[in-house]
Amino acid sequence: MSLKSKELALKIGDVLREKQAEDIVILDIHKLTVIADYFIIASGRSQTHINAIYDGLTREISHLNLNLKGRDGDKNSDWIALDFGDIIVHIFKSGEREFYDIERLWADAPIEKIE
């Protein structure tokens, strides 16, 4: 895990906050798995809000020269996952987030809340 990954995770958290995403958390999973260093999880109130968060995040990330390696979900999805390599961002509609409960699945990971 690099300091750069942590700095980028915090920057993404800030962008999500600016886009008024809710319940933003950063899970430090680098000691638990090799798939990524961080999961960032955020919620949107509606489909329109999720799309606005996604659009704003991808626009801001393009300025950081961070490459989107993969995406799961689209503008009609209740869960969009964005793979930036060391960082995976999950944007959920609130009900879907409660159903999948990723925080519980990765309960051993240190968690940082973005206020």
Secondary structure, 3 states (H helix, E strand, C coil): CCHHHHHHHHHHHHHHHHCCCEEEEEEECCCCCCCCCEEEEEEECCHHHHHHHHHHHHHHHHCCCCCCCEEECCCCCCEEEEECCCEEEEEEEHHHHHHHCHHHHCCCCCEEEEC
